[in-house]
Amino acid sequence: MKISALSSQKKDSNRVSMFLDGEFACGLSLNSVAKYNLFVGKEIDAQEYEDILHTDLQERLFNRAINYLNRSIRSKSQIQTYLKSLLIKKKGKWFSILDTDQEIKIVEEVLCKLEEYSYINDREYAEQFILSRIKNKPRGKRVLLSELISKGVSKELAQEKLDELVGDEYGMLKQTYEKRFKDEILQKDDRKKIDFLLRKGFNWDLIERFINNEFEK
């Protein structure tokens, strides 16, 4: 394959589009162009092209992931999903061809690098998520566990952090109820209020304890 053109990209002067045999192949940073000594007319084989594309995409995905994380802390699974969707979205703009094995390898390498530099840490993510919920949107352990698992945190880690951080679940129930129903008394036959608490993840034992305490006032 021969490099037929290296054209500057309009939206980013630090990147160029590389064309091989007259067809768009991929976008590259100027660093990649210099690193691989790329120039119009140079012949490269399939393996060299794969190495060039792999290196540049890895750097590009890493930088995008950091920008994404700057908005909010994310779990490893969320970042993985983001990177995979980015590769799908950018096909034809960043590169022309990337097989499944290449995609998996690049994403895994970026995730490992992010973990190495402590940009992603599921233990820290679970802790911040739980503390934020306790402060702003109190929930029972059951719902919190489900939410963490849906974010990609393992069930074992989620349960460990919940046991560590959620000490006063009854207090959370009381706070949740009073925020919604103010000083209204909860009675055993009030299905609307009880169902509300159940949906928030509080078990029946806690709800019954709250009902009994309300009657004792």
Stockholm file with secondary structure:
# STOCKHOLM 1.0

chainA/1-217         MKISALSSQKKDSNRVSMFLDGEFACGLSLNSVAKYNLFVGKEIDAQEYEDILHTDLQERLFNRAINYLNRSIRSKSQIQTYLKSLLIKKKGKWFSILDTDQEIKIVEEVLCKLEEYSYINDREYAEQFILSRIKNKPRGKRVLLSELISKGVSKELAQEKLDELVGDEYGMLKQTYEKRFKDEILQKDDRKKIDFLLRKGFNWDLIERFINNEFEK
#=GR chainA/1-217 SS CBEEEEEECSSCTTEEEEEETTEEEEEEEHHHHHHTTCCTTCBCCHHHHHHHHHHHHHHHHHHHHHHHHHHSCCCHHHHHHHHHHHHHHHBTTTBSCCCHHHHHHHHHHHHHHHHHTTSCCHHHHHHHHHHHHHHHSCCCHHHHHHHHHHTTCCHHHHHHHHHHHCCCHHHHHHHHHHHHHTTCCCCTTCHHHHHHHHHTTCCHHHHHHHHHHHHHC
#=GC SS_cons         CBEEEEEECSSCTTEEEEEETTEEEEEEEHHHHHHTTCCTTCBCCHHHHHHHHHHHHHHHHHHHHHHHHHHSCCCHHHHHHHHHHHHHHHBTTTBSCCCHHHHHHHHHHHHHHHHHTTSCCHHHHHHHHHHHHHHHSCCCHHHHHHHHHHTTCCHHHHHHHHHHHCCCHHHHHHHHHHHHHTTCCCCTTCHHHHHHHHHTTCCHHHHHHHHHHHHHC
//
